[in-house]
Amino acid sequence: MKEIGQRKTLVKLLRWLISLLISGLAIWLVLRQVEWSQFVDNLTKISLETFFLASLLFLLSYLFRVYCWLVLLKKKTTYKEAFFAMGVGYLLNNVLPFRLGEFGRAILLGNKTELSTLEVLSSVVVERIFDIFLAAIFMLSMLPRIVNTEFDQGFVFIMVALSLGGLVVLFLAARYRETINQWLVTRGEHSPFIKNRVAPRGKQILEGLSILTNPKYFALAFGSLAISWLVAFGQNLISFRSLSPQAPFWWMIFTLSAGAFGNALPSAPAGIGVFEGVMVAAFSVLGVNPEIAFTQAVVVHFISFFYTSIFGLIGLHLQGEAFVSLYNKVMNRAI
């Protein structure tokens, strides 16, 4: 037992160490390019009215994203529960490395509804794949505009292929879930481990993926997430126009999609450093100076961090869940 406890502690420490190193490197690479006096001056250009309007659009984007997840859950819970469970997940992402908040919202909703934790987690996986696929498609659509730049276009094609491949694999698993379940039951006759552990969990995961075989739900989920992205582009344009009044809309499509890839990387809590680094790199491709790019990244990141943390804290209160208790559940499940 002592060795198991030591191993768990070591895994936790390694998670934090790796994520902090990645974020620390990203922060160092960004800050070495930024003049702080110019950054502070840029912040003063963003008025309270602009910040308020950007906040409203962030909320609208969040509402569509919640609806996407609710559909992926086959509407087996209420919109309110999905809204605050997603907020709790983002809150945990804001304070934990490696996006462990995704486990948090799955555990929270699995404990409070008729859904199992694994069923909820499978819906989160589908949502994340949708997200990466949309980010890759949006970036791919912008490639003709930046074809003469040094941007690594091969990376985008790889992400499109990987996310599309992931969707195909998940669809096939959902399509043939009964066959897979029966195979696991058959195998379980000769293996207590498969019978008692693998087969029940596999059934729950496959049940969560079954949404992919329903064209109506698939279209609703994917469409609402796409709308969420479009609203987010508008939110970013509003704040960036305070820094660069002539900036075209397509800049927001390119840079925010790039930022999404940065957020998907393992990093410190809230993706600090990595998100800013990717955004600055993306804006540099467009000829935007580091100070303006960094200001935009910080503002966008702060809005997301601030409101999702509030939603998460309210969600914990409504569910009667202590933060430390949920943190321990997440860490024990994630190891």
Phi and psi in degrees as a GROMACS rama.xvg file:
@    title "Ramachandran Plot"
@    xaxis  label "Phi"
@    yaxis  label "Psi"
@TYPE xy
-64.8701  -39.5623  LYS-2
-66.0421  -38.5453  GLU-3
-63.6444  -42.5411  ILE-4
-63.0694  -39.6275  GLY-5
-66.2988  -38.6536  GLN-6
-64.5034  -42.0797  ARG-7
-62.8793  -41.8917  LYS-8
-62.7633  -41.6596  THR-9
-64.1538  -41.4318  LEU-10
-61.9013  -43.7491  VAL-11
-60.457  -45.4439  LYS-12
-63.5684  -40.1854  LEU-13
-65.0088  -39.5517  LEU-14
-58.1657  -48.9286  ARG-15
-65.5771  -42.3556  TRP-16
-63.9519  -47.277  LEU-17
-62.9176  -45.8034  ILE-18
-64.7345  -40.7658  SER-19
-67.4596  -36.5197  LEU-20
-64.7853  -43.1886  LEU-21
-63.44  -47.9729  ILE-22
-66.5449  -39.89  SER-23
-60.9477  -41.9405  GLY-24
-63.7926  -43.5448  LEU-25
-62.6859  -43.4413  ALA-26
-62.874  -43.0696  ILE-27
-62.3821  -42.458  TRP-28
-64.5008  -35.1255  LEU-29
-76.6421  -49.6051  VAL-30
-66.434  -26.2483  LEU-31
-67.429  -15.2179  ARG-32
-99.0924  -11.0843  GLN-33
-102.773  133.596  VAL-34
-92.2992  118.246  GLU-35
-64.4152  -34.8942  TRP-36
-63.0818  -38.8626  SER-37
-70.7921  -37.0845  GLN-38
-61.6535  -47.0995  PHE-39
-62.113  -40.8794  VAL-40
-62.4495  -38.3407  ASP-41
-65.0004  -38.1483  ASN-42
-61.3514  -35.6321  LEU-43
-68.7163  -16.5761  THR-44
-77.9243  -15.768  LYS-45
-92.3474  108.601  ILE-46
-76.2615  165.081  SER-47
-63.3208  -35.6303  LEU-48
-62.8321  -41.8204  GLU-49
-64.3045  -43.0068  THR-50
-63.3837  -40.5085  PHE-51
-64.8673  -45.7042  PHE-52
-65.0691  -40.3975  LEU-53
-63.2914  -35.5489  ALA-54
-65.8138  -40.9614  SER-55
-62.9827  -41.1654  LEU-56
-69.709  -33.7982  LEU-57
-61.5905  -44.1948  PHE-58
-61.2302  -42.5427  LEU-59
-62.868  -43.2177  LEU-60
-61.4178  -41.518  SER-61
-63.5629  -39.8426  TYR-62
-61.737  -42.4027  LEU-63
-67.6078  -36.2338  PHE-64
-66.1786  -40.3298  ARG-65
-62.0471  -41.2068  VAL-66
-63.5667  -39.1629  TYR-67
-55.8777  -47.9902  CYS-68
-66.7208  -37.5934  TRP-69
-60.6856  -41.1944  LEU-70
-65.7173  -41.9422  VAL-71
-62.7911  -25.7918  LEU-72
-84.5412  5.69983  LEU-73
58.7662  29.1905  LYS-74
54.2724  36.4524  LYS-75
-85.2335  1.87993  LYS-76
-135.514  178.871  THR-77
-90.0675  161.029  THR-78
-61.657  -39.9917  TYR-79
-60.7792  -45.1951  LYS-80
-64.5752  -40.5537  GLU-81
-66.073  -39.9259  ALA-82
-57.8078  -51.7892  PHE-83
-79.5576  -28.8941  PHE-84
-65.0495  -40.2319  ALA-85
-64.8151  -38.8607  MET-86
-61.3817  -40.2029  GLY-87
-64.0557  -41.1042  VAL-88
-60.9994  -43.852  GLY-89
-67.8262  -36.2074  TYR-90
-60.3349  -44.5091  LEU-91
-65.6068  -37.7125  LEU-92
-62.1646  -30.3444  ASN-93
-72.1831  -19.3779  ASN-94
-122.562  -7.73186  VAL-95
-120.176  149.545  LEU-96
-80.9677  171.098  PRO-97
59.3563  27.4745  PHE-98
52.5986  41.8697  ARG-99
-70.4308  -9.44086  LEU-100
-63.2031  -23.4065  GLY-101
-64.185  -37.3119  GLU-102
-65.8243  -37.2341  PHE-103
-61.7957  -47.2672  GLY-104
-70.2717  -31.0513  ARG-105
-66.4347  -43.4981  ALA-106
-65.6529  -45.1696  ILE-107
-61.7635  -49.9813  LEU-108
-71.2673  -33.6465  LEU-109
-66.0092  -31.5498  GLY-110
-81.5701  -22.0066  ASN-111
-106.408  -6.97829  LYS-112
-131.568  -179.435  THR-113
-75.1764  -9.35912  GLU-114
-74.6127  145.054  LEU-115
-83.0068  157.261  SER-116
-59.0471  -41.3742  THR-117
-69.3379  -34.1749  LEU-118
-64.903  -43.2985  GLU-119
-64.5673  -43.2359  VAL-120
-61.874  -37.4047  LEU-121
-64.933  -34.226  SER-122
-68.467  -34.519  SER-123
-65.8447  -40.6864  VAL-124
-60.7832  -43.9912  VAL-125
-62.5666  -43.7206  VAL-126
-59.6837  -43.1599  GLU-127
-65.5913  -38.2538  ARG-128
-67.6765  -41.3865  ILE-129
-54.6877  -45.0689  PHE-130
-60.3562  -50.8962  ASP-131
-65.2611  -38.3993  ILE-132
-62.4371  -45.2793  PHE-133
-64.5553  -42.3945  LEU-134
-59.2516  -43.0381  ALA-135
-66.513  -41.2042  ALA-136
-65.2441  -43.6659  ILE-137
-61.5185  -43.8858  PHE-138
-65.6104  -39.9425  MET-139
-61.3823  -37.6139  LEU-140
-68.3657  -20.0538  SER-141
-92.3204  -8.53442  MET-142
-58.215  -39.6889  LEU-143
-57.9496  -26.7519  PRO-144
-80.6842  -20.7238  ARG-145
-122.25  22.1703  ILE-146
-61.4824  -25.4686  VAL-147
-93.5426  9.74868  ASN-148
-95.3102  178.472  THR-149
-89.5542  11.1448  GLU-150
-64.3555  136.298  PHE-151
-76.6537  91.5533  ASP-152
-71.7272  -25.9359  GLN-153
-60.4517  -32.7643  GLY-154
-60.5981  -40.8506  PHE-155
-65.4503  -43.9655  VAL-156
-61.5762  -37.9237  PHE-157
-63.8291  -43.3808  ILE-158
-66.8843  -37.5483  MET-159
-61.4421  -46.6488  VAL-160
-63.2482  -43.6587  ALA-161
-66.1954  -44.7122  LEU-162
-68.9181  -39.2066  SER-163
-64.8731  -42.4894  LEU-164
-61.4989  -39.6197  GLY-165
-62.4384  -41.9253  GLY-166
-62.7237  -41.6547  LEU-167
-63.1224  -45.8036  VAL-168
-61.2287  -44.8437  VAL-169
-65.9359  -37.8835  LEU-170
-63.3961  -45.1819  PHE-171
-63.5604  -38.9392  LEU-172
-63.4566  -40.6596  ALA-173
-69.8029  -39.975  ALA-174
-63.5518  -38.2246  ARG-175
-111.402  31.7996  TYR-176
-63.7505  -35.3077  ARG-177
-65.125  -40.4834  GLU-178
-64.0826  -42.3337  THR-179
-65.9357  -42.2662  ILE-180
-61.8106  -42.0267  ASN-181
-65.1673  -37.8435  GLN-182
-63.7158  -40.723  TRP-183
-66.0176  -37.7117  LEU-184
-63.9172  -43.112  VAL-185
-62.348  -45.2926  THR-186
-64.304  -31.9632  ARG-187
-66.6421  -20.837  GLY-188
-65.3404  -21.1472  GLU-189
-111.79  -1.50374  HIS-190
-143.668  107.79  SER-191
-57.1402  -35.0087  PRO-192
-62.0487  -46.8942  PHE-193
-65.7988  -41.2248  ILE-194
-64.5014  -42.7895  LYS-195
-93.6693  -24.5339  ASN-196
-115.406  -53.8113  ARG-197
-73.7941  -49.9887  VAL-198
-60.2181  -48.225  ALA-199
-62.0765  -41.3026  PRO-200
-69.7716  -39.0068  ARG-201
-61.3596  -39.569  GLY-202
-63.4469  -41.3455  LYS-203
-65.1405  -43.0911  GLN-204
-63.9563  -45.3192  ILE-205
-65.5554  -33.6463  LEU-206
-63.7454  -38.3165  GLU-207
-66.7026  -27.0818  GLY-208
-84.3759  -11.6394  LEU-209
-59.6934  -19.3769  SER-210
-58.4531  -28.065  ILE-211
-67.9523  -17.3186  LEU-212
-93.5368  0.091205  THR-213
-104.272  104.091  ASN-214
-55.9024  -38.6545  PRO-215
-65.1623  -50.0416  LYS-216
-66.3384  -38.3052  TYR-217
-59.4876  -47.5593  PHE-218
-64.8621  -40.1783  ALA-219
-64.1325  -45.5005  LEU-220
-66.746  -49.7409  ALA-221
-65.241  -40.8785  PHE-222
-65.515  -43.1801  GLY-223
-66.9769  -34.5792  SER-224
-69.3026  -37.4972  LEU-225
-62.9918  -40.4523  ALA-226
-64.6584  -39.811  ILE-227
-57.0331  -43.6917  SER-228
-61.5791  -45.0158  TRP-229
-62.0042  -41.6437  LEU-230
-63.9097  -39.2954  VAL-231
-63.8318  -35.8186  ALA-232
-61.5987  -41.2099  PHE-233
-64.6145  -40.9527  GLY-234
-58.4222  -45.182  GLN-235
-67.2756  -36.5229  ASN-236
-64.317  -39.8482  LEU-237
-59.1822  -47.5811  ILE-238
-72.4967  -36.3619  SER-239
-72.1539  -29.4597  PHE-240
-64.8686  -21.3815  ARG-241
-70.0775  -25.6746  SER-242
-97.9746  -31.7158  LEU-243
-144.429  87.832  SER-244
-56.2821  -26.8763  PRO-245
-96.2126  8.23979  GLN-246
-62.4859  130.89  ALA-247
-78.0622  158.911  PRO-248
-62.7716  -36.0547  PHE-249
-65.4789  -21.3517  TRP-250
-59.9  -38.8084  TRP-251
-68.2306  -36.6476  MET-252
-61.657  -46.305  ILE-253
-66.7275  -50.8065  PHE-254
-71.9229  -40.1115  THR-255
-70.0433  -35.0817  LEU-256
-64.0547  -41.0261  SER-257
-63.0613  -41.6387  ALA-258
-61.1024  -33.2412  GLY-259
-63.7539  -38.1635  ALA-260
-64.919  -38.7913  PHE-261
-62.8176  -39.6807  GLY-262
-66.7389  -25.5126  ASN-263
-77.8846  -14.0378  ALA-264
-77.6541  150.795  LEU-265
-64.5508  130.239  PRO-266
-159.02  -176.958  SER-267
-67.7482  170.996  ALA-268
-49.7496  140.957  PRO-269
66.2494  9.78408  ALA-270
64.6881  25.018  GLY-271
-58.5502  130.631  ILE-272
93.0275  -50.8683  GLY-273
-68.1089  -46.797  VAL-274
-60.2625  -47.5239  PHE-275
-62.2564  -41.0737  GLU-276
-62.6949  -44.3115  GLY-277
-66.9288  -40.2326  VAL-278
-63.4292  -44.232  MET-279
-62.3582  -41.3075  VAL-280
-63.9073  -41.4908  ALA-281
-66.1926  -42.8093  ALA-282
-66.6395  -32.0285  PHE-283
-64.3169  -31.6239  SER-284
-61.2446  -30.8788  VAL-285
-89.9666  1.62672  LEU-286
84.726  15.8402  GLY-287
-86.5753  134.633  VAL-288
-69.3454  153.794  ASN-289
-57.8493  -35.7227  PRO-290
-64.0485  -45.3399  GLU-291
-66.1626  -44.661  ILE-292
-62.0719  -42.5423  ALA-293
-67.2479  -39.576  PHE-294
-60.505  -46.7526  THR-295
-60.6288  -44.4059  GLN-296
-62.233  -42.6838  ALA-297
-65.0322  -43.7336  VAL-298
-63.2963  -47.5893  VAL-299
-61.3144  -44.0034  VAL-300
-66.1262  -40.204  HIS-301
-64.32  -43.2868  PHE-302
-59.1381  -46.5488  ILE-303
-63.42  -47.2594  SER-304
-61.3301  -45.5674  PHE-305
-64.402  -52.3721  PHE-306
-74.4823  -38.7575  TYR-307
-67.0058  -33.2712  THR-308
-65.4414  -40.6372  SER-309
-63.3057  -47.2365  ILE-310
-59.616  -39.5296  PHE-311
-66.6391  -42.2775  GLY-312
-64.6941  -39.8955  LEU-313
-64.9778  -40.7869  ILE-314
-61.7208  -42.4103  GLY-315
-62.2036  -41.3191  LEU-316
-64.0359  -44.7367  HIS-317
-65.8639  -33.6037  LEU-318
-86.769  -4.90189  GLN-319
65.2515  32.6472  GLY-320
-108.146  129.203  GLU-321
-79.8584  142.494  ALA-322
-59.8125  -44.9828  PHE-323
-63.1824  -39.8887  VAL-324
-63.0281  -45.8639  SER-325
-67.337  -37.759  LEU-326
-58.1085  -44.7926  TYR-327
-65.6863  -38.2037  ASN-328
-63.8089  -41.6827  LYS-329
-64.8007  -47.8844  VAL-330
-64.5957  -37.5316  MET-331
-69.5697  -36.1307  ASN-332
-73.8407  -33.5103  ARG-333
-79.7559  -17.6554  ALA-334
